[in-house]
Every structure is written in C-alpha cells, then in structure tokens.
C-alpha cells in the first residue's frame, strides 16, 4: 500500500554526507537534545544524543531494542535519523536490526515512516508536530 502523497525514493531525504547539525531556537544544536532512550542498563537506562547515534552500529542496536519495546525514539531523534541516514540508510539499518520485515523494503519503509509520524516528526515536510512556523500569524 503506497503512502499517501509521497514517493519512497531515497532522494526524498538528505544523505548523511549533506547533513549538517540541525539549528534550534536560541542557537542550540541537536547535539544537546535527547534523541532516544533505551531501558538498559537498568534501573535508569541510557539517554542517547547525536554523538551516540552518529555511529550506524548504535542505531542498529537502538532499532533492535525498539523492536522489543525497550527503546523509544523521540521526534527529534527521528529528525536526526532521517537527516543523517536518509531512507536508504534507515532501510539498511533495519535489515541488520530486523525491526520490521528485512525482506520487504516497501513495508519496512512504510513502518519506519509511520513510526516517525507517530512520534511527531514528518520526514516529508520536515516539521515536528506542534512546531509553529516563524512569521505565522492568526487573524483575530
């Protein structure tokens, strides 16, 4: 089943070679924003930031943990992953982690896309849920 209004081509998303730190309000970059959390080691788990997820092996492990409901990727985390790895890279990572069907790239792409939307990041528009565009005004 195709995704409404989008094409699942890797060129839709930035490749890791083209990605730069994502600027945030107040000049902070994504390196200081919580991107994901996993339950191990217990009892406190591990908070993951950009430097943690810039290694593909760490993202493979995160996907494995998420497949067992032992990890959570935030909307900012999905923004970072899409910007760093693109669709093709995320599909490669999924094949190694087997979070979603590693034999069916189309189904895996839909699942990755949907997980991203559920957490609040739309990889097509690049918007986070609840993010207000600068200069947007409401008429009274």
C-alpha positions in Angstrom: 0.0 0.0 0.0 1.6 3.3 -1.1 2.0 6.1 1.3 -0.4 9.0 0.6 1.2 11.8 -1.4 4.8 10.7 -1.2 7.3 8.7 -3.2 9.6 6.4 -1.2 12.7 7.2 -3.1 16.0 7.8 -1.2 16.5 11.1 -2.9 13.5 12.4 -1.0 15.6 12.6 2.2 19.0 14.1 2.8 22.0 11.8 2.7 24.4 11.8 5.6 27.1 13.4 3.5 24.9 16.5 3.1 23.6 16.8 6.6 24.7 19.5 9.0 23.9 20.0 12.7 20.2 21.0 12.9 19.9 24.5 14.3 17.4 25.1 17.0 15.9 28.1 18.7 18.4 30.0 20.8 21.3 28.7 18.7 21.4 25.2 20.3 22.2 22.3 18.0 20.7 18.8 18.0 23.7 17.6 19.9 22.2 18.7 23.2 18.7 17.4 22.6 17.6 13.9 23.8 17.1 11.8 20.7 16.3 8.4 22.1 16.2 6.4 25.3 16.7 2.7 25.9 16.0 0.6 29.1 19.5 -0.8 29.5 21.4 -0.8 31.7 18.7 -0.9 34.4 17.4 0.7 36.5 18.0 4.1 34.8 18.5 3.1 31.2 20.6 5.1 28.7 19.8 8.5 27.2 21.1 8.8 23.6 22.2 12.0 21.9 23.5 12.9 18.4 27.1 11.7 19.1 25.6 8.3 20.2 23.5 7.9 17.1 26.1 9.1 14.6 27.5 5.5 14.6 25.4 3.2 12.5 26.0 0.2 14.8 24.4 2.2 17.7 21.3 2.8 15.6 21.2 -0.9 14.7 21.2 -1.7 18.5 18.6 1.0 19.1 16.3 -0.5 16.4 16.8 -3.9 18.0 15.8 -2.6 21.4 12.8 -0.7 19.9 11.6 -3.9 18.3 11.3 -5.4 21.8 9.7 -2.2 23.2 12.8 -1.5 25.2 13.7 1.8 23.5 12.0 5.0 22.4 13.0 7.3 19.6 11.8 10.9 20.1 10.5 13.2 17.3 13.9 15.0 17.4 15.5 11.6 17.2 13.6 10.7 14.0 14.5 14.1 12.6 18.2 13.3 13.3 18.0 9.8 11.8 16.2 10.9 8.6 18.7 13.7 8.2 21.7 11.6 8.9 20.9 8.3 7.2 18.0 9.0 4.7 15.5 6.4 3.7 18.2 4.1 2.1 20.3 4.2 5.2 17.4 3.5 7.6 16.4 0.6 5.4 20.0 -0.8 5.6 19.9 -0.4 9.4 16.5 -2.1 9.6 17.8 -5.1 7.6 20.6 -5.5 10.1 18.3 -5.0 13.1 15.2 -6.8 11.7 12.8 -4.4 13.5 10.5 -4.5 10.5 10.4 -7.1 7.8 14.0 -7.1 6.4 12.9 -8.8 3.2 10.3 -6.2 2.2 11.8 -2.8 1.8 8.4 -1.2 0.9 6.7 -2.5 4.0 9.7 -1.5 6.2 9.8 2.0 4.7 6.1 2.4 5.5 6.6 1.2 9.1 9.7 3.5 9.6 7.7 6.4 8.1 4.7 5.7 10.3 6.8 5.3 13.5 8.3 8.7 12.7 4.9 10.3 12.3 3.6 8.7 15.5 6.4 10.2 17.4 5.7 13.6 15.9 8.2 14.0 13.0 7.1 14.2 9.4 10.1 13.4 7.2 8.4 14.7 4.1 7.7 18.2 5.4 10.5 18.2 7.9 8.1 19.5 10.6 7.7 18.4 14.2 4.2 18.1 15.5 3.3 21.3 17.3 6.1 23.3 15.7 4.9 26.7 14.7 6.4 28.4 11.6 8.1 31.7 12.1 6.0 34.6 10.9 2.8 32.6 11.1 0.0 34.8 12.5 -3.5 34.1 13.5 -6.2 36.6 12.3 -8.4 37.8 15.1 
